[in-house]
Amino acid sequence: MDNMQDLLLEVRNQLGIQHDLTQVMLGFALLMGRVMPVIMLTPFLGGESVPSEVRLGLGVLMGLVLYPLLMEQTQAVPVSPLIFIGLMLKELFIGLALTMCVNIIFDAANVAGGLVDIMSGTNQAQLMVPQIGSQVTLFANLNLQLTVVTFLTLNGHHLVIQSFAESLSLIRLDQLPNFGRGLWPFFDTLMRISGDMLRIALALASPVLLATFLTDLALGMINRVAPQVQVFFVAMQIKPAVTILIMFTAMHLILNRTVDEFGVMFRWLKTAMLLLS
């Protein structure tokens, strides 16, 4: 045991680390509690398709990049087990809350695709989406993949990492959240984020929803004029074709709206961090 302690002390001296290794490791563990939720749960970092070892390595690498910002905070990290467990639960809560803000646009894209599939009648066909580790409908898969690719193309993942770095200065590892404006405004913001996800989903799906509604209206008028026409079976052939045509025609509008909603997502993220600080 003494030899191990001597070895750790020698390693610390060789690396020029002036802090206690116990506090360094505890501080790094708290940092990982905040970082790992975004690594594990966000589609743009791979999701379920990436092996757990790779995601863990990416989280450790991100933690090593962010750790120099915490050198002063690690000196105040308590070594008491109960207090440390409470701080770890706090970090997991903050990480999950911020990840919820980041995921709003991707969940909205998934919901929008589901609405399109329901209206077009293609919801019976499903595909496996590696990023979320579950099966979704055709247009839900298309919307989610487009959103992920657009987000990565715009370097949105860099902004997410930068935001998490800013959260480390606003919400210290060794302290509980201050909730400067009170506890209720923060949870009210989380509920508003959930409601905003539905708004974004309806906005992204609106071109197809309008087209399919007009198609149903036209088929209904045809059925009134010519009752012998089997409108139900005709609609099964027409609505998927109309949906595909409208999706590719309005693709640039959907992508432009998605880019605009990225800004909304980051504003929600900033708001959540300010309410926690």
N, C-alpha and C positions, 0 to 999 in steps of 0.2 A: 504493500500500500504506500509506504514511504517512497519507494522507488518510482511509483507512478506519479505521486505528487511532485517529486523532484523533476521528473521528465516534463510534466506540464508546466512547471515553473521555468524550466530551461527553454521550452518552446515559446512561452510567453515573452521571455527576455529576448530571444532571437528575433521574434516578430516585432518587437518594440511595443507590445501591448502593455499599457500602464494600469489597466483595470483588473479587478478580480475576475478570474476565468468563470467562476460560478455565476456572477452577475452578467457576464458577457453571454454565456449560454442561455441564461434565463431570459435576457432581453431579446436574443435571437429567436427563442421559442415563442415569445409574445408577438414578435414581428411576423413569424410564420403563421400564427393564428389569424392575423389580419390579411395576409397576402394569399394564403392557400385557397380560400373560398372563390376568389376571382379566377384562380388558375383551374380549379376543379369544375366550376359551374358555368363559365362563359363559353359560348360556342366558338368565338373567334380565336380561342387558344387551343382548340382541338377537341374539347369535350371528351365524351366517352371513347372516341376512336383512338385517342392517344393513350398508350400504356401508362399505368399508374406510376411506374418508375420514371418515365420521361416527364410527366407532370410534376412529380416530386422534385426531380432535378431542376426543372425550370423554376419552381417555387424557391428552391434553395439559392439558385443563381440570382433571382430577382431580390431575394433577401440580402445576399451579399452586396448587391449593388446599392440597396437602400440603407444598409446598416451604418455606413459612415455618418448618416444624418442623426444617428441615435446614440452616439458615443457618450454624450452628456446624460441622456435619459437612463442609460443602463446603470449608471452609478447609483440611481435612486430606486432601482427595481428591488422590491423586498424579497428576501429568501424564505420567508415564512410560508409553509405549504398552503394553508387556507387562503391567505391573501393572494398568493400566486395563482391558485385555482380560480379565485374570483376575477383576477385580472385577465386570465386566459379566456374565461367565459365572456368577459367584456370585449376582448379582441375578436372572438368568434362572432359575437353579435354585430360589432361594427363592420367586420368583413362581409357578413351576409347582407347587412343593410345596404352597404355600398354596392355590392354585387347585384342586388335587386334593382338599384337605380341603373346600373350598366346594362342589365338584361332587358330593360323595358322595350327597346326597339326590336330586339330579336324575338321576344315573346309576341309582340304586336304583329310582326311579319308572319309568324307561325299562325296566329289567330286569323289574320287577314286571308292567308291561303286556305285555311279551313272554311271560312265563309264563302270564298270563291268556289271551292269544291262542292259545298252543299248546294249553292244556287245553280251550279252547272250540272249537277248530278254525277260528278266523278268522285264522290267521296268513298266509293266502294274500293277503289284502287289505292293501295298504300305502298309506300317505299320506306326503307330503313334509312334514317338520317344519323350518320355516325356522331355528329356534333352533340346531339342531345340523347343519343342512345335509345331511341324509340322509333316506332313506325308512325309516319304521318302521311297525309294525303298528297296527291301529286303537286298541286299548286302551293300547298304549304311548304313542301320541300323546295320548290323553285324559289319562292319568296325568301325563305331562310337562307338558302345558298347565295342568292343575289345580295342580300343584306350583309352577310359575312364578308363576301368578296369586296363589296363597296367599302365597308368599314376598314378592312385591311389596306385597301388601295389608298385611302385617305389618311393612313397612319393613325387611325383612331386608337389602336392598341398602345401607341406611344403616349397619347393623351391620357389614357386610363392609368398607365403606370405613373405618369407625372402627377395625376390627381391623387393617387394613393400615397405618393411621396409627400405631397402637400398635407394630406390628412395626418401624417406622422408629426408634423409641427403644430397642427391645430389641435389634435387629440393625442396627448402624450401617452406613452405606453405604461408609465408608472402611476397614472391617475385614472380615476373614473371619469366618464364624460360629464362635462359641466351642465349641458342642456341650458345654455345661456338664456334662451327664451322660454324655458319651461319644458316639461316632458310632453305635454299634449301636442304642441306644434310639430314636434318631430314625427310622432305617430300619425298625426293628421296629414303630414307630407307623404308618408308611406302609403296612406289610403288614397291620396290624390294621384300618386304615381300609378297605382293600380287602375284607377279610373281613366287616367291619361292613356294607358296602354290600350284600352278599348277605343278611345277616340282615334288614336293612331291607326289601329287595325281597320276601323271603318273608313278612314281616309285613304289608306292604301288599297282597300278592296272596292272603293266606290265606283271606279269605271266599270268593272265587271258587274257589280251589283245593279247598276243602272241599266246596263245592256241586257242582262238577263231578265230584269223586271219588264223592260219594254218588249222583250221577246215573249214572255208569258202573257203580257197584255195583248200583243198581236195575235198570238195563238188562241187566246180566249175569245177575241172578236171573231176569228175565223170559225171557231166552234159554234158561236151563236148564229153565224150566217149559214154554215154547212155542218149540221150536227153529225152527219155521217162520216166526217173526217175524224180519224182516230188521233186526236190532238196529243194525247199522252205519249203515244209511241213516236209521233213525229217530233215531239219536244226532246225525246231521248237522243235523237240524231242531230237536232239543230243546236241545242243549247251548248253542248261541248264545243262545237265548231265556232259558235259565236264567242264563247269564252276565250278560246285560243286566239282568234282574230283580234279581239279587244286587248288581250294581254300583251300581245306583241306590238299592237298599234300604240298603246298607251304606256309602253315600257319606259320611255324616257320621262314621262310625267311621274310615274311611280318612283323611279330612281331619284328624280329631283326632290320629290316629297320626302323620300327616305333620308336624303342628305340633310334636308332642313330639320327633320326630326332628330338627327344626331345632335344638333345644337340644343334641342329641348332636353335630350337625355343628359348632356353634360351640365346644363343649368340645374336640373334636378339633383345631379350628383354634387354640385357645389353647394346647393341649398342644404342638402342633408348633412354635409360636413360642417357647414356653419352652425346649423342647429345643434349638432353634437358638441361643438367646441364651447 
